[in-house]
Amino acid sequence: MPRYRFRDTRRIGPVEVGTYTDRHGREMHSAACTAPHCGWSADYTSRAAAELAAQSHRCAPR
Ligand SMILES: [Zn+2]
């Protein structure tokens, strides 16, 4: 699991969006799907992008 401390986590459908500070001190935003067997996740430099990706994510098995 992530080594980073997430804050402002928000669930959008099956996807969780969270903000964290990476090891370079930059604020980053992650979106990760919590659905079983999905495993999709992505990092974004803006919160809006992460939330948009979460909203448009569709689970696609493999
Ligand atoms: Zn998914």
N, CA, C, O and the ligand as a Tripos MOL2 file, in Angstrom:
@<TRIPOS>MOLECULE
protein
  249   247    63     0     0
PROTEIN
NO_CHARGES

@<TRIPOS>ATOM
      1 N           0.8500   -1.2060    0.0000 N.3       1 MET1
      2 CA          0.0000    0.0000    0.0000 C.3       1 MET1
      3 C           0.8810    1.2500    0.0000 C.2       1 MET1
      4 O           2.0810    1.1740    0.2640 O.2       1 MET1
      5 N           0.2850    2.3780   -0.2930 N.am      2 PRO2
      6 CA          1.0850    3.6020   -0.4480 C.3       2 PRO2
      7 C           1.8680    3.9340    0.8090 C.2       2 PRO2
      8 O           1.4120    3.7220    1.9330 O.2       2 PRO2
      9 N           3.0440    4.4530    0.5830 N.am      3 ARG3
     10 CA          3.8720    4.8810    1.7100 C.3       3 ARG3
     11 C           3.4710    6.2680    2.1550 C.2       3 ARG3
     12 O           3.9200    6.7580    3.1910 O.2       3 ARG3
     13 N           2.6290    6.8910    1.3700 N.am      4 TYR4
     14 CA          2.3170    8.2830    1.6400 C.3       4 TYR4
     15 C           1.0660    8.4060    2.4790 C.2       4 TYR4
     16 O           0.2110    7.5210    2.4980 O.2       4 TYR4
     17 N           0.9840    9.5040    3.1580 N.am      5 ARG5
     18 CA         -0.1550    9.7660    4.0140 C.3       5 ARG5
     19 C          -1.1990   10.5240    3.2020 C.2       5 ARG5
     20 O          -0.9860   11.6710    2.8110 O.2       5 ARG5
     21 N          -2.2950    9.8850    2.9620 N.am      6 PHE6
     22 CA         -3.3320   10.5210    2.1560 C.3       6 PHE6
     23 C          -4.2230   11.3970    3.0130 C.2       6 PHE6
     24 O          -4.4900   11.1090    4.1800 O.2       6 PHE6
     25 N          -4.6680   12.4610    2.4010 N.am      7 ARG7
     26 CA         -5.6290   13.3220    3.0740 C.3       7 ARG7
     27 C          -6.7190   13.6690    2.0790 C.2       7 ARG7
     28 O          -6.5740   13.4560    0.8750 O.2       7 ARG7
     29 N          -7.7970   14.2000    2.5910 N.am      8 ASP8
     30 CA         -8.9090   14.5850    1.7160 C.3       8 ASP8
     31 C          -9.3520   13.4320    0.8240 C.2       8 ASP8
     32 O          -9.6730   13.6370   -0.3470 O.2       8 ASP8
     33 N          -9.3710   12.2430    1.3650 N.am      9 THR9
     34 CA         -9.8260   11.1330    0.5410 C.3       9 THR9
     35 C         -11.3200   11.2640    0.3000 C.2       9 THR9
     36 O         -12.0890   11.6660    1.1740 O.2       9 THR9
     37 N         -11.6930   10.9130   -0.9010 N.am     10 ARG10
     38 CA        -13.0980   11.0130   -1.2870 C.3      10 ARG10
     39 C         -13.4370    9.8360   -2.1920 C.2      10 ARG10
     40 O         -12.6470    9.4680   -3.0620 O.2      10 ARG10
     41 N         -14.5670    9.2690   -1.9930 N.am     11 ARG11
     42 CA        -14.9710    8.1270   -2.8080 C.3      11 ARG11
     43 C         -15.9170    8.5890   -3.9000 C.2      11 ARG11
     44 O         -16.9100    9.2650   -3.6310 O.2      11 ARG11
     45 N         -15.6080    8.2240   -5.1140 N.am     12 ILE12
     46 CA        -16.4720    8.5190   -6.2530 C.3      12 ILE12
     47 C         -16.7770    7.1890   -6.9110 C.2      12 ILE12
     48 O         -15.9290    6.6250   -7.6040 O.2      12 ILE12
     49 N         -17.9970    6.6790   -6.6960 N.am     13 GLY13
     50 CA        -18.2890    5.3300   -7.1610 C.3      13 GLY13
     51 C         -17.3330    4.3700   -6.4770 C.2      13 GLY13
     52 O         -17.1670    4.4440   -5.2590 O.2      13 GLY13
     53 N         -16.7050    3.4790   -7.2110 N.am     14 PRO14
     54 CA        -15.7720    2.5360   -6.5830 C.3      14 PRO14
     55 C         -14.3720    3.1150   -6.4420 C.2      14 PRO14
     56 O         -13.4720    2.4550   -5.9230 O.2      14 PRO14
     57 N         -14.1910    4.3330   -6.8970 N.am     15 VAL15
     58 CA        -12.8450    4.9090   -6.9470 C.3      15 VAL15
     59 C         -12.6140    5.8530   -5.7720 C.2      15 VAL15
     60 O         -13.4630    6.6780   -5.4360 O.2      15 VAL15
     61 N         -11.4610    5.7130   -5.1680 N.am     16 GLU16
     62 CA        -11.0650    6.6260   -4.1010 C.3      16 GLU16
     63 C         -10.0590    7.6330   -4.6410 C.2      16 GLU16
     64 O          -9.1070    7.2760   -5.3350 O.2      16 GLU16
     65 N         -10.2900    8.8930   -4.3100 N.am     17 VAL17
     66 CA         -9.3570    9.9500   -4.7010 C.3      17 VAL17
     67 C          -8.7340   10.5040   -3.4300 C.2      17 VAL17
     68 O          -9.4310   10.7790   -2.4530 O.2      17 VAL17
     69 N          -7.4380   10.6630   -3.4510 N.am     18 GLY18
     70 CA         -6.7610   11.1970   -2.2750 C.3      18 GLY18
     71 C          -5.6210   12.1060   -2.6720 C.2      18 GLY18
     72 O          -5.0350   11.9730   -3.7460 O.2      18 GLY18
     73 N          -5.3200   13.0350   -1.7790 N.am     19 THR19
     74 CA         -4.2150   13.9660   -2.0080 C.3      19 THR19
     75 C          -3.0650   13.5880   -1.0870 C.2      19 THR19
     76 O          -3.2730   13.2420    0.0760 O.2      19 THR19
     77 N          -1.8550   13.6580   -1.6180 N.am     20 TYR20
     78 CA         -0.6930   13.3660   -0.7860 C.3      20 TYR20
     79 C           0.4780   14.2130   -1.2530 C.2      20 TYR20
     80 O           0.4440   14.8190   -2.3240 O.2      20 TYR20
     81 N           1.4960   14.2420   -0.4400 N.am     21 THR21
     82 CA          2.7150   14.9470   -0.8080 C.3      21 THR21
     83 C           3.7870   13.9080   -1.1070 C.2      21 THR21
     84 O           4.0900   13.0600   -0.2670 O.2      21 THR21
     85 N           4.3540   13.9750   -2.2940 N.am     22 ASP22
     86 CA          5.3450   12.9690   -2.6550 C.3      22 ASP22
     87 C           6.7030   13.2920   -2.0450 C.2      22 ASP22
     88 O           6.8550   14.2750   -1.3210 O.2      22 ASP22
     89 N           7.6900   12.4460   -2.3510 N.am     23 ARG23
     90 CA          8.9680   12.6030   -1.6630 C.3      23 ARG23
     91 C           9.7260   13.8290   -2.1270 C.2      23 ARG23
     92 O          10.7430   14.1930   -1.5360 O.2      23 ARG23
     93 N           9.2470   14.4630   -3.1710 N.am     24 HIS24
     94 CA          9.8670   15.7120   -3.6120 C.3      24 HIS24
     95 C           9.1310   16.9280   -3.0480 C.2      24 HIS24
     96 O           9.4540   18.0710   -3.3710 O.2      24 HIS24
     97 N           8.1500   16.6620   -2.2100 N.am     25 GLY25
     98 CA          7.4180   17.7550   -1.6010 C.3      25 GLY25
     99 C           6.3270   18.3380   -2.4760 C.2      25 GLY25
    100 O           5.7580   19.3860   -2.1700 O.2      25 GLY25
    101 N           6.0420   17.6450   -3.5680 N.am     26 ARG26
    102 CA          4.9870   18.1290   -4.4470 C.3      26 ARG26
    103 C           3.6540   17.5430   -4.0290 C.2      26 ARG26
    104 O           3.5710   16.4090   -3.5590 O.2      26 ARG26
    105 N           2.6220   18.3320   -4.2100 N.am     27 GLU27
    106 CA          1.2880   17.8220   -3.9250 C.3      27 GLU27
    107 C           0.8180   17.0040   -5.1200 C.2      27 GLU27
    108 O           0.8180   17.4820   -6.2540 O.2      27 GLU27
    109 N           0.4210   15.7750   -4.8520 N.am     28 MET28
    110 CA         -0.0400   14.8840   -5.9070 C.3      28 MET28
    111 C          -1.4200   14.3500   -5.5410 C.2      28 MET28
    112 O          -1.8330   14.3560   -4.3820 O.2      28 MET28
    113 N          -2.1070   13.8950   -6.5690 N.am     29 HIS29
    114 CA         -3.4630   13.4000   -6.3570 C.3      29 HIS29
    115 C          -3.5820   12.0270   -7.0030 C.2      29 HIS29
    116 O          -3.2290   11.8330   -8.1660 O.2      29 HIS29
    117 N          -4.0770   11.1000   -6.2330 N.am     30 SER30
    118 CA         -4.1890    9.7390   -6.7120 C.3      30 SER30
    119 C          -5.6430    9.3540   -6.8400 C.2      30 SER30
    120 O          -6.4790    9.7500   -6.0280 O.2      30 SER30
    121 N          -5.9410    8.5740   -7.8710 N.am     31 ALA31
    122 CA         -7.2480    7.9410   -7.9960 C.3      31 ALA31
    123 C          -6.9940    6.4450   -8.0690 C.2      31 ALA31
    124 O          -6.1660    5.9830   -8.8550 O.2      31 ALA31
    125 N          -7.7100    5.6930   -7.2450 N.am     32 ALA32
    126 CA         -7.5120    4.2480   -7.2270 C.3      32 ALA32
    127 C          -8.8590    3.5560   -7.1050 C.2      32 ALA32
    128 O          -9.6880    3.9110   -6.2660 O.2      32 ALA32
    129 N          -9.0570    2.5720   -7.9510 N.am     33 CYS33
    130 CA        -10.3100    1.8160   -7.9320 C.3      33 CYS33
    131 C         -10.2220    0.7350   -6.8670 C.2      33 CYS33
    132 O          -9.2270    0.0170   -6.7720 O.2      33 CYS33
    133 N         -11.2830    0.6310   -6.0630 N.am     34 THR34
    134 CA        -11.2830   -0.3530   -4.9770 C.3      34 THR34
    135 C         -12.0660   -1.6030   -5.3450 C.2      34 THR34
    136 O         -12.1940   -2.5160   -4.5280 O.2      34 THR34
    137 N         -12.5870   -1.6560   -6.5530 N.am     35 ALA35
    138 CA        -13.3480   -2.8420   -6.9510 C.3      35 ALA35
    139 C         -12.4300   -4.0560   -7.0560 C.2      35 ALA35
    140 O         -11.2970   -3.9470   -7.5260 O.2      35 ALA35
    141 N         -12.9210   -5.2060   -6.6180 N.am     36 PRO36
    142 CA        -12.1010   -6.4100   -6.7140 C.3      36 PRO36
    143 C         -11.7230   -6.6990   -8.1630 C.2      36 PRO36
    144 O         -12.5480   -6.5530   -9.0650 O.2      36 PRO36
    145 N         -10.5130   -7.0950   -8.3770 N.am     37 HIS37
    146 CA        -10.0350   -7.5190   -9.6890 C.3      37 HIS37
    147 C          -9.8890   -6.3850  -10.6840 C.2      37 HIS37
    148 O          -9.6450   -6.6270  -11.8660 O.2      37 HIS37
    149 N         -10.0320   -5.1770  -10.2330 N.am     38 CYS38
    150 CA         -9.8500   -4.0660  -11.1730 C.3      38 CYS38
    151 C          -8.4000   -3.6050  -11.0980 C.2      38 CYS38
    152 O          -7.6370   -3.7700  -12.0500 O.2      38 CYS38
    153 N          -8.0290   -3.0310   -9.9710 N.am     39 GLY39
    154 CA         -6.6340   -2.6670   -9.7880 C.3      39 GLY39
    155 C          -6.2050   -1.4020  -10.4990 C.2      39 GLY39
    156 O          -5.0140   -1.0930  -10.5400 O.2      39 GLY39
    157 N          -7.1470   -0.6650  -11.0600 N.am     40 TRP40
    158 CA         -6.7810    0.5670  -11.7580 C.3      40 TRP40
    159 C          -6.3970    1.6450  -10.7500 C.2      40 TRP40
    160 O          -7.0450    1.8240   -9.7190 O.2      40 TRP40
    161 N          -5.3240    2.3550  -11.0810 N.am     41 SER41
    162 CA         -4.9710    3.5140  -10.2780 C.3      41 SER41
    163 C          -4.1090    4.4390  -11.1200 C.2      41 SER41
    164 O          -3.4560    4.0070  -12.0690 O.2      41 SER41
    165 N          -4.1170    5.7180  -10.7590 N.am     42 ALA42
    166 CA         -3.3400    6.6900  -11.5210 C.3      42 ALA42
    167 C          -3.0590    7.8930  -10.6440 C.2      42 ALA42
    168 O          -3.8080    8.2050   -9.7180 O.2      42 ALA42
    169 N          -1.9690    8.5530  -10.9580 N.am     43 ASP43
    170 CA         -1.5850    9.7550  -10.2250 C.3      43 ASP43
    171 C          -1.7640   10.9700  -11.1210 C.2      43 ASP43
    172 O          -1.5370   10.9090  -12.3290 O.2      43 ASP43
    173 N          -2.1690   12.0590  -10.5150 N.am     44 TYR44
    174 CA         -2.3860   13.2970  -11.2610 C.3      44 TYR44
    175 C          -1.7780   14.4630  -10.5040 C.2      44 TYR44
    176 O          -1.5910   14.4150   -9.2890 O.2      44 TYR44
    177 N          -1.4760   15.5060  -11.2540 N.am     45 THR45
    178 CA         -0.9010   16.6830  -10.6170 C.3      45 THR45
    179 C          -1.9780   17.6710  -10.1960 C.2      45 THR45
    180 O          -1.6850   18.6620   -9.5260 O.2      45 THR45
    181 N          -3.1990   17.4150  -10.5760 N.am     46 SER46
    182 CA         -4.2640   18.3070  -10.1170 C.3      46 SER46
    183 C          -5.4310   17.4950   -9.5740 C.2      46 SER46
    184 O          -5.7350   16.4050  -10.0580 O.2      46 SER46
    185 N          -6.0620   18.0430   -8.5790 N.am     47 ARG47
    186 CA         -7.1970   17.3790   -7.9550 C.3      47 ARG47
    187 C          -8.3440   17.2140   -8.9530 C.2      47 ARG47
    188 O          -9.0310   16.1920   -8.9650 O.2      47 ARG47
    189 N          -8.5370   18.2250   -9.7780 N.am     48 ALA48
    190 CA         -9.6270   18.1660  -10.7460 C.3      48 ALA48
    191 C          -9.4230   17.0040  -11.7110 C.2      48 ALA48
    192 O         -10.3700   16.2990  -12.0560 O.2      48 ALA48
    193 N          -8.1910   16.8140  -12.1390 N.am     49 ALA49
    194 CA         -7.9110   15.7240  -13.0690 C.3      49 ALA49
    195 C          -8.1720   14.3780  -12.4090 C.2      49 ALA49
    196 O          -8.7320   13.4750  -13.0320 O.2      49 ALA49
    197 N          -7.7750   14.2430  -11.1700 N.am     50 ALA50
    198 CA         -7.9850   12.9820  -10.4700 C.3      50 ALA50
    199 C          -9.4730   12.7020  -10.2950 C.2      50 ALA50
    200 O          -9.9190   11.5670  -10.4630 O.2      50 ALA50
    201 N         -10.2330   13.7270   -9.9600 N.am     51 GLU51
    202 CA        -11.6620   13.5200   -9.7460 C.3      51 GLU51
    203 C         -12.3610   13.2340  -11.0670 C.2      51 GLU51
    204 O         -13.2850   12.4230  -11.1250 O.2      51 GLU51
    205 N         -11.9210   13.8960  -12.1180 N.am     52 LEU52
    206 CA        -12.5090   13.6370  -13.4290 C.3      52 LEU52
    207 C         -12.2220   12.2080  -13.8640 C.2      52 LEU52
    208 O         -13.0990   11.5250  -14.3930 O.2      52 LEU52
    209 N         -11.0030   11.7620  -13.6400 N.am     53 ALA53
    210 CA        -10.6470   10.3920  -14.0040 C.3      53 ALA53
    211 C         -11.4700    9.4020  -13.1890 C.2      53 ALA53
    212 O         -11.8960    8.3690  -13.7050 O.2      53 ALA53
    213 N         -11.6910    9.7180  -11.9170 N.am     54 ALA54
    214 CA        -12.4780    8.8260  -11.0630 C.3      54 ALA54
    215 C         -13.9130    8.7350  -11.5760 C.2      54 ALA54
    216 O         -14.5100    7.6590  -11.6040 O.2      54 ALA54
    217 N         -14.4470    9.8710  -11.9760 N.am     55 GLN55
    218 CA        -15.8390    9.8800  -12.4300 C.3      55 GLN55
    219 C         -15.9890    9.1440  -13.7510 C.2      55 GLN55
    220 O         -17.0170    8.5130  -13.9940 O.2      55 GLN55
    221 N         -14.9920    9.2140  -14.5950 N.am     56 SER56
    222 CA        -15.1210    8.6080  -15.9170 C.3      56 SER56
    223 C         -14.5990    7.1840  -15.9560 C.2      56 SER56
    224 O         -14.6900    6.5140  -16.9840 O.2      56 SER56
    225 N         -14.0470    6.7150  -14.8320 N.am     57 HIS57
    226 CA        -13.5100    5.3560  -14.8090 C.3      57 HIS57
    227 C         -14.6260    4.3220  -14.9480 C.2      57 HIS57
    228 O         -15.6730    4.4150  -14.3070 O.2      57 HIS57
    229 N         -14.3720    3.3520  -15.7890 N.am     58 ARG58
    230 CA        -15.2730    2.2110  -15.8770 C.3      58 ARG58
    231 C         -14.4320    0.9720  -15.6830 C.2      58 ARG58
    232 O         -13.4220    0.7730  -16.3580 O.2      58 ARG58
    233 N         -14.8630    0.1440  -14.7510 N.am     59 CYS59
    234 CA        -14.1170   -1.0700  -14.5180 C.3      59 CYS59
    235 C         -14.1670   -1.9540  -15.7640 C.2      59 CYS59
    236 O         -15.2360   -2.2310  -16.3090 O.2      59 CYS59
    237 N         -13.0210   -2.3750  -16.1850 N.am     60 ALA60
    238 CA        -12.9460   -3.2460  -17.3520 C.3      60 ALA60
    239 C         -12.0460   -4.4170  -17.0080 C.2      60 ALA60
    240 O         -10.8220   -4.2910  -17.0350 O.2      60 ALA60
    241 N         -12.6420   -5.5490  -16.6860 N.am     61 PRO61
    242 CA        -11.8130   -6.7080  -16.3550 C.3      61 PRO61
    243 C         -10.8210   -6.9840  -17.4650 C.2      61 PRO61
    244 O         -11.2020   -7.2330  -18.6090 O.2      61 PRO61
    245 N          -9.6150   -6.9410  -17.1370 N.am     62 ARG62
    246 CA         -8.4470   -7.1500  -18.0140 C.3      62 ARG62
    247 C          -8.5070   -6.3860  -19.2910 C.2      62 ARG62
    248 O          -7.5900   -6.4760  -20.1080 O.2      62 ARG62
    249 ZN        -12.3410   -0.1420  -11.5550 Zn       63 ZN63
@<TRIPOS>BOND
     1     1     2 1
     2     2     3 1
     3     3     4 2
     4     3     5 am
     5     5     6 1
     6     6     7 1
     7     7     8 2
     8     7     9 am
     9     9    10 1
    10    10    11 1
    11    11    12 2
    12    11    13 am
    13    13    14 1
    14    14    15 1
    15    15    16 2
    16    15    17 am
    17    17    18 1
    18    18    19 1
    19    19    20 2
    20    19    21 am
    21    21    22 1
    22    22    23 1
    23    23    24 2
    24    23    25 am
    25    25    26 1
    26    26    27 1
    27    27    28 2
    28    27    29 am
    29    29    30 1
    30    30    31 1
    31    31    32 2
    32    31    33 am
    33    33    34 1
    34    34    35 1
    35    35    36 2
    36    35    37 am
    37    37    38 1
    38    38    39 1
    39    39    40 2
    40    39    41 am
    41    41    42 1
    42    42    43 1
    43    43    44 2
    44    43    45 am
    45    45    46 1
    46    46    47 1
    47    47    48 2
    48    47    49 am
    49    49    50 1
    50    50    51 1
    51    51    52 2
    52    51    53 am
    53    53    54 1
    54    54    55 1
    55    55    56 2
    56    55    57 am
    57    57    58 1
    58    58    59 1
    59    59    60 2
    60    59    61 am
    61    61    62 1
    62    62    63 1
    63    63    64 2
    64    63    65 am
    65    65    66 1
    66    66    67 1
    67    67    68 2
    68    67    69 am
    69    69    70 1
    70    70    71 1
    71    71    72 2
    72    71    73 am
    73    73    74 1
    74    74    75 1
    75    75    76 2
    76    75    77 am
    77    77    78 1
    78    78    79 1
    79    79    80 2
    80    79    81 am
    81    81    82 1
    82    82    83 1
    83    83    84 2
    84    83    85 am
    85    85    86 1
    86    86    87 1
    87    87    88 2
    88    87    89 am
    89    89    90 1
    90    90    91 1
    91    91    92 2
    92    91    93 am
    93    93    94 1
    94    94    95 1
    95    95    96 2
    96    95    97 am
    97    97    98 1
    98    98    99 1
    99    99   100 2
   100    99   101 am
   101   101   102 1
   102   102   103 1
   103   103   104 2
   104   103   105 am
   105   105   106 1
   106   106   107 1
   107   107   108 2
   108   107   109 am
   109   109   110 1
   110   110   111 1
   111   111   112 2
   112   111   113 am
   113   113   114 1
   114   114   115 1
   115   115   116 2
   116   115   117 am
   117   117   118 1
   118   118   119 1
   119   119   120 2
   120   119   121 am
   121   121   122 1
   122   122   123 1
   123   123   124 2
   124   123   125 am
   125   125   126 1
   126   126   127 1
   127   127   128 2
   128   127   129 am
   129   129   130 1
   130   130   131 1
   131   131   132 2
   132   131   133 am
   133   133   134 1
   134   134   135 1
   135   135   136 2
   136   135   137 am
   137   137   138 1
   138   138   139 1
   139   139   140 2
   140   139   141 am
   141   141   142 1
   142   142   143 1
   143   143   144 2
   144   143   145 am
   145   145   146 1
   146   146   147 1
   147   147   148 2
   148   147   149 am
   149   149   150 1
   150   150   151 1
   151   151   152 2
   152   151   153 am
   153   153   154 1
   154   154   155 1
   155   155   156 2
   156   155   157 am
   157   157   158 1
   158   158   159 1
   159   159   160 2
   160   159   161 am
   161   161   162 1
   162   162   163 1
   163   163   164 2
   164   163   165 am
   165   165   166 1
   166   166   167 1
   167   167   168 2
   168   167   169 am
   169   169   170 1
   170   170   171 1
   171   171   172 2
   172   171   173 am
   173   173   174 1
   174   174   175 1
   175   175   176 2
   176   175   177 am
   177   177   178 1
   178   178   179 1
   179   179   180 2
   180   179   181 am
   181   181   182 1
   182   182   183 1
   183   183   184 2
   184   183   185 am
   185   185   186 1
   186   186   187 1
   187   187   188 2
   188   187   189 am
   189   189   190 1
   190   190   191 1
   191   191   192 2
   192   191   193 am
   193   193   194 1
   194   194   195 1
   195   195   196 2
   196   195   197 am
   197   197   198 1
   198   198   199 1
   199   199   200 2
   200   199   201 am
   201   201   202 1
   202   202   203 1
   203   203   204 2
   204   203   205 am
   205   205   206 1
   206   206   207 1
   207   207   208 2
   208   207   209 am
   209   209   210 1
   210   210   211 1
   211   211   212 2
   212   211   213 am
   213   213   214 1
   214   214   215 1
   215   215   216 2
   216   215   217 am
   217   217   218 1
   218   218   219 1
   219   219   220 2
   220   219   221 am
   221   221   222 1
   222   222   223 1
   223   223   224 2
   224   223   225 am
   225   225   226 1
   226   226   227 1
   227   227   228 2
   228   227   229 am
   229   229   230 1
   230   230   231 1
   231   231   232 2
   232   231   233 am
   233   233   234 1
   234   234   235 1
   235   235   236 2
   236   235   237 am
   237   237   238 1
   238   238   239 1
   239   239   240 2
   240   239   241 am
   241   241   242 1
   242   242   243 1
   243   243   244 2
   244   243   245 am
   245   245   246 1
   246   246   247 1
   247   247   248 2
@<TRIPOS>SUBSTRUCTURE
     1 MET1         2 RESIDUE 1 A MET
     2 PRO2         6 RESIDUE 1 A PRO
     3 ARG3        10 RESIDUE 1 A ARG
     4 TYR4        14 RESIDUE 1 A TYR
     5 ARG5        18 RESIDUE 1 A ARG
     6 PHE6        22 RESIDUE 1 A PHE
     7 ARG7        26 RESIDUE 1 A ARG
     8 ASP8        30 RESIDUE 1 A ASP
     9 THR9        34 RESIDUE 1 A THR
    10 ARG10       38 RESIDUE 1 A ARG
    11 ARG11       42 RESIDUE 1 A ARG
    12 ILE12       46 RESIDUE 1 A ILE
    13 GLY13       50 RESIDUE 1 A GLY
    14 PRO14       54 RESIDUE 1 A PRO
    15 VAL15       58 RESIDUE 1 A VAL
    16 GLU16       62 RESIDUE 1 A GLU
    17 VAL17       66 RESIDUE 1 A VAL
    18 GLY18       70 RESIDUE 1 A GLY
    19 THR19       74 RESIDUE 1 A THR
    20 TYR20       78 RESIDUE 1 A TYR
    21 THR21       82 RESIDUE 1 A THR
    22 ASP22       86 RESIDUE 1 A ASP
    23 ARG23       90 RESIDUE 1 A ARG
    24 HIS24       94 RESIDUE 1 A HIS
    25 GLY25       98 RESIDUE 1 A GLY
    26 ARG26      102 RESIDUE 1 A ARG
    27 GLU27      106 RESIDUE 1 A GLU
    28 MET28      110 RESIDUE 1 A MET
    29 HIS29      114 RESIDUE 1 A HIS
    30 SER30      118 RESIDUE 1 A SER
    31 ALA31      122 RESIDUE 1 A ALA
    32 ALA32      126 RESIDUE 1 A ALA
    33 CYS33      130 RESIDUE 1 A CYS
    34 THR34      134 RESIDUE 1 A THR
    35 ALA35      138 RESIDUE 1 A ALA
    36 PRO36      142 RESIDUE 1 A PRO
    37 HIS37      146 RESIDUE 1 A HIS
    38 CYS38      150 RESIDUE 1 A CYS
    39 GLY39      154 RESIDUE 1 A GLY
    40 TRP40      158 RESIDUE 1 A TRP
    41 SER41      162 RESIDUE 1 A SER
    42 ALA42      166 RESIDUE 1 A ALA
    43 ASP43      170 RESIDUE 1 A ASP
    44 TYR44      174 RESIDUE 1 A TYR
    45 THR45      178 RESIDUE 1 A THR
    46 SER46      182 RESIDUE 1 A SER
    47 ARG47      186 RESIDUE 1 A ARG
    48 ALA48      190 RESIDUE 1 A ALA
    49 ALA49      194 RESIDUE 1 A ALA
    50 ALA50      198 RESIDUE 1 A ALA
    51 GLU51      202 RESIDUE 1 A GLU
    52 LEU52      206 RESIDUE 1 A LEU
    53 ALA53      210 RESIDUE 1 A ALA
    54 ALA54      214 RESIDUE 1 A ALA
    55 GLN55      218 RESIDUE 1 A GLN
    56 SER56      222 RESIDUE 1 A SER
    57 HIS57      226 RESIDUE 1 A HIS
    58 ARG58      230 RESIDUE 1 A ARG
    59 CYS59      234 RESIDUE 1 A CYS
    60 ALA60      238 RESIDUE 1 A ALA
    61 PRO61      242 RESIDUE 1 A PRO
    62 ARG62      246 RESIDUE 1 A ARG
    63 ZN63       249 GROUP 0 **** ****
